[in-house]
Amino acid sequence: MRLPLLLALPGMVVIAGVMALAVVARPSLVAEGQASSMQQGAFELAIDADVENGNGACDPIDDEADVEAGATHQVAVCVLNPPVPIFAFLTRVVYDGQLNRAPELPDVLPALDDNPDANAGDTTFSSPDLGARWNCSGFGIYPPRGDDEYTPEKQDAVLACIPDLRDPDTTLVQGGPLAVITFQAVGQGDDHLEFDPTTEISGESTTIGTCGEVSPISCRDAVLHNAGGGPAVAALPEASPEGSPGRR
């Protein structure tokens, strides 16, 4: 049995054994009649450049948006037509740190309302959402990051989520937003938001799609057009690798 590629994350080697047990011991997520209810169409990922347009995140999916300098702007990571229920996912969106920054938030288990913000927990972006009992904290080792400190060569917002091992009956059978990323515009120009090749969607026991060479699917990027003339933006604090005290 090939484990999902998201186990190869920087800083997550320690929990690989625990994840392996979770995959092996987990019962099937496909209930009777569930397969027939799957949406028809191409399985793909997309970045919605403007979650406030239309009916909200991923409805519709905008491939570009205009952003005023200094403004806070949200984009969504969307999954379309998954062929089987989603068991785990890793999303990594690369952006230009000279044009936008993704503010860090204090780490609070199970890290569902962080930045990136999973479509679960106190803040959700669709109905239905991802459901209950998701954990995006990497067991406290690899929580969401607006800019991943393990990849200093680029600016990338990363989020890795699995079902809570205490009750692994969580699934997503319909397409919609996986997460929303909050950016703050700090420069003028076009920021091409791109899925990193490590972005991956996993089913019950194996990878079902990536933006890389293994099980490749369509991964649609987006562009933020940052305008000039807005208010000045103060520098945001750097993230602490050790995380911050809990909020709320």
C-alpha positions in Angstrom: 0.0 0.0 0.0 1.5 3.3 -1.1 1.1 6.0 1.5 0.0 9.5 0.4 2.8 11.7 -0.7 1.9 14.3 1.9 3.9 12.2 4.4 7.0 13.5 2.7 6.4 17.0 4.1 9.3 18.9 5.7 9.0 18.5 9.4 6.4 15.6 9.2 8.7 12.6 9.1 8.1 12.0 12.9 4.4 11.4 12.3 4.7 9.2 9.3 4.2 6.0 11.3 1.1 7.3 13.0 -0.3 8.2 9.6 0.5 4.8 8.2 -1.5 3.2 11.0 -4.4 5.5 10.4 -4.6 4.6 6.7 -4.4 0.9 7.3 -6.9 0.8 10.2 -9.4 3.2 8.7 -12.7 1.7 7.5 -14.0 2.5 4.0 -15.5 6.0 3.6 -17.7 5.1 0.6 -21.1 4.5 2.0 -23.8 2.6 0.0 -25.1 4.7 -2.9 -22.5 7.4 -2.3 -20.6 6.7 -5.6 -23.7 7.4 -7.7 -24.0 10.8 -6.1 -20.5 12.0 -7.2 -20.5 15.0 -9.5 -19.7 14.3 -13.1 -16.8 16.2 -14.8 -13.1 16.5 -14.7 -11.3 16.1 -11.4 -9.1 19.2 -10.9 -7.9 21.9 -8.5 -8.2 25.6 -9.0 -7.5 28.9 -7.3 -10.5 31.2 -7.0 -8.9 34.7 -7.1 -12.0 36.4 -5.6 -14.1 34.7 -2.9 -16.4 37.7 -2.6 -17.5 37.5 -6.2 -20.8 35.6 -7.0 -22.0 33.2 -4.4 -18.8 32.9 -2.5 -15.6 30.8 -2.5 -15.4 28.7 -5.7 -18.8 29.8 -7.0 -17.8 30.9 -9.6 -14.0 30.4 -9.9 -12.3 33.6 -10.9 -8.9 33.3 -12.5 -8.0 36.9 -11.8 -8.9 39.8 -9.5 -8.0 43.4 -8.9 -6.7 44.3 -5.5 -6.0 47.7 -4.1 -2.6 48.4 -2.5 -2.7 47.8 1.2 -6.0 45.8 1.0 -6.7 42.5 2.6 -7.9 40.0 0.0 -8.9 36.3 0.1 -8.5 33.6 -2.4 -9.8 30.0 -2.3 -8.4 26.6 -3.0 -11.1 24.7 -4.9 -11.5 21.0 -5.7 -13.7 20.0 -8.5 -15.3 16.6 -9.1 -13.2 14.3 -6.8 -13.7 10.7 -7.9 -13.7 9.3 -4.4 -14.1 10.8 -0.9 -11.1 12.9 0.2 -9.2 11.5 3.1 -6.3 14.0 3.3 -4.9 16.9 1.4 -1.9 19.1 1.1 -2.2 22.5 -0.6 0.8 24.7 -1.3 0.2 28.0 -3.1 3.3 29.9 -4.2 3.1 33.7 -4.4 5.3 36.8 -4.8 6.3 38.0 -1.4 7.1 41.5 -2.8 3.5 41.9 -3.8 1.5 40.0 -1.2 2.0 38.6 2.3 -0.1 36.0 4.1 -0.2 36.9 7.8 0.6 34.3 10.3 -1.9 33.5 13.1 -1.3 31.9 16.5 -1.3 28.1 16.3 -4.4 26.6 18.0 -5.2 22.9 17.8 -6.7 21.5 15.6 -5.7 24.4 13.4 -8.9 24.7 11.4 -9.2 28.5 11.6 -5.7 29.5 10.7 -4.2 31.0 7.6 -4.6 29.2 5.3 -8.1 28.6 6.8 -9.5 25.1 6.2 -13.2 24.9 5.2 -14.1 23.5 8.6 -14.1 24.6 12.2 -15.6 27.9 13.3 -15.2 29.6 9.9 -16.5 27.7 6.9 -17.0 28.8 3.3 -19.6 26.5 1.8 -22.5 24.3 2.6 -21.8 21.5 3.0 -18.2 22.1 4.2 -15.4 19.6 4.9 -17.3 18.3 7.8 -16.4 17.6 11.4 -13.3 16.0 13.0 -10.6 17.3 10.7 -7.1 18.1 12.0 -4.8 20.5 10.1 -2.2 20.9 12.8 0.3 18.2 11.8 0.0 17.0 15.4 1.4 20.3 16.4 4.5 19.8 14.3 3.4 21.2 10.9 0.5 23.7 11.4 -0.7 26.0 8.6 1.7 28.6 7.5 1.2 31.8 5.5 4.8 31.4 4.4 6.4 28.0 5.1 9.7 28.4 6.9 10.8 25.0 5.6 11.0 26.4 2.0 13.0 29.7 2.4 13.6 29.8 -1.3 10.0 30.9 -2.1 6.9 32.3 -0.5 4.2 29.7 -0.2 1.1 29.3 1.9 0.8 25.7 3.0 -2.0 23.6 4.6 -2.0 19.9 5.3 -5.2 18.3 6.7 -6.2 14.8 7.8 -9.2 13.4 9.7 -8.9 13.5 13.4 -7.6 10.1 14.4 -10.0 9.9 17.4 -12.9 9.6 15.0 -11.9 9.1 11.4 -15.4 9.2 9.8 -14.8 12.5 8.0 -15.1 12.8 4.2 -15.8 15.3 1.4 -17.8 13.8 -1.5 -18.7 17.0 -3.3 -16.5 19.6 -4.9 -16.0 23.0 -3.3 -13.5 25.0 -1.3 -10.8 23.2 0.6 -9.5 26.3 2.2 -9.2 30.1 2.0 -6.0 32.1 2.1 -5.9 35.7 3.3 -3.4 38.0 1.7 -2.4 41.5 2.3 -1.2 43.5 -0.7 2.2 45.1 -0.1 3.3 46.0 -3.6 2.1 47.0 -7.1 2.1 44.5 -9.9 0.7 41.1 -11.1 1.1 38.2 -8.7 0.7 34.9 -10.4 -0.5 32.5 -7.7 0.6 29.0 -8.6 0.0 25.5 -7.1 3.3 24.0 -6.1 3.9 20.5 -7.5 3.8 19.1 -3.9 0.1 19.9 -3.8 -1.8 16.6 -3.4 -5.3 15.2 -2.8 -5.5 11.7 -1.2 -8.3 9.2 -1.0 -8.7 6.4 1.6 -5.4 4.8 1.0 -3.6 6.4 -1.9 -3.0 9.6 -3.8 -5.8 10.4 -6.3 -4.3 13.6 -7.7 -1.3 16.0 -7.5 0.0 19.1 -9.3 3.2 17.2 -9.9 4.2 14.2 -11.9 2.5 11.5 -9.8 -1.2 11.1 -10.6 -1.2 14.5 -12.3 -4.5 16.5 -12.6 -5.3 19.9 -13.9 -4.3 22.6 -11.5 -5.6 26.0 -12.5 -3.6 29.0 -11.2 -4.8 32.6 -10.8 -3.5 36.2 -11.0 -3.9 39.1 -8.5 -3.6 42.5 -10.1 -2.3 44.7 -7.3 -3.0 48.4 -8.1 -1.1 51.4 -6.8 -2.2 54.4 -4.9 -3.5 52.7 -1.8 -2.4 53.2 1.8 1.1 52.3 3.0 1.4 48.8 4.5 3.6 48.1 7.5 5.8 45.1 7.4 4.2 42.0 8.9 6.0 40.1 11.6 7.9 36.9 10.6 6.5 33.6 11.6 8.0 31.7 14.5 8.9 28.1 13.7 7.8 27.1 17.2 4.4 28.7 16.8 2.7 31.1 19.2 0.5 30.8 22.3 -3.1 29.8 21.8 -5.7 32.4 20.9 -9.4 32.6 22.0 
